[in-house]
Amino acid sequence: WKQPKSFPADPDSNLSKEEFINKCKTNPEFSEKWGLKIEERELSYKERLSCLQNILDKTDTKLSITNETTYEQLWDYYNVPTKLITITYKNETIESYE
């Protein structure tokens, strides 16, 4: 992580990478100042099922589901994301799951 050179006198330029990202996520004015647009939303039930299926396909895992197994338990076990974070900078978009 390197602070941008275009804002050398900016008091926010000494933030760590984690602090910068957190401030962008929590402060719309700050993220706009840096030309970022950050959107965060909860994934739907269907989207989480799709994420689980992708994880299982990548790991070539076959599920053995019992009557007591719930999707919530599977989501927890396989660390299925709950949120989609979309970051836009200069018309480029990055999507990240959390």
C-alpha positions in Angstrom: 0.0 0.0 0.0 1.4 3.3 -1.1 -0.3 6.6 -0.4 -1.3 8.4 -3.6 1.2 11.2 -4.6 -1.5 13.4 -5.9 -2.7 14.4 -2.4 0.6 15.0 -0.4 -0.9 17.6 1.9 -4.1 15.6 2.6 -4.4 14.6 6.3 -6.0 11.4 5.2 -3.0 10.3 3.1 -1.3 8.6 6.1 -4.0 6.1 6.6 -3.1 2.4 6.5 -4.7 0.3 3.7 -7.3 -1.1 6.1 -8.1 2.3 7.5 -8.5 3.8 4.0 -10.9 1.0 2.9 -12.9 1.2 6.1 -13.2 5.0 5.8 -14.3 4.7 2.1 -17.0 2.1 3.2 -18.3 4.2 6.0 -17.9 7.8 4.8 -19.5 8.5 1.4 -18.0 12.1 1.2 -14.5 10.6 1.8 -14.9 8.0 -0.9 -16.3 10.5 -3.4 -13.3 12.8 -2.6 -11.1 10.0 -3.9 -13.3 9.2 -6.9 -14.7 6.0 -5.5 -18.3 4.8 -5.3 -18.8 1.9 -2.9 -22.1 0.0 -2.6 -22.8 -2.8 -0.2 -25.8 -5.1 -0.1 -26.9 -8.4 1.4 -27.0 -11.4 -0.9 -30.3 -13.0 -1.5 -31.1 -16.5 -0.5 -30.9 -17.6 -4.1 -27.5 -15.8 -4.6 -26.1 -17.6 -1.5 -27.3 -20.9 -2.9 -25.5 -20.1 -6.1 -22.3 -19.2 -4.2 -22.5 -22.5 -2.3 -22.9 -24.4 -5.5 -19.9 -22.7 -7.0 -17.8 -23.6 -4.0 -18.9 -27.2 -4.1 -18.2 -27.4 -7.9 -14.7 -25.9 -7.5 -13.8 -28.3 -4.7 -15.5 -31.2 -6.4 -17.4 -31.9 -3.1 -20.5 -34.1 -2.9 -22.9 -33.2 -0.1 -24.4 -35.8 2.1 -27.3 -33.9 3.6 -29.2 -35.3 6.5 -32.7 -34.2 7.6 -31.0 -32.1 10.3 -28.7 -30.2 7.9 -29.8 -26.7 7.0 -28.6 -24.4 4.3 -27.5 -22.0 7.1 -25.3 -24.7 8.5 -23.8 -25.4 5.1 -23.2 -21.7 4.5 -21.4 -21.4 7.8 -19.4 -24.5 7.2 -18.3 -23.5 3.7 -17.9 -19.8 4.6 -20.4 -18.7 2.0 -20.4 -14.8 1.7 -23.4 -12.8 2.9 -22.6 -9.5 1.2 -21.7 -8.1 -2.2 -19.5 -5.1 -2.3 -19.2 -3.1 -5.5 -16.4 -0.6 -6.0 -16.5 1.8 -8.9 -13.5 3.9 -9.8 -13.2 5.8 -13.1 -15.9 3.7 -14.7 -14.1 0.4 -13.7 -16.1 -1.9 -11.4 -14.8 -4.5 -8.9 -17.1 -6.8 -7.2 -16.1 -8.5 -4.0 -18.0 -11.0 -1.8 -17.7 -10.7 2.0 
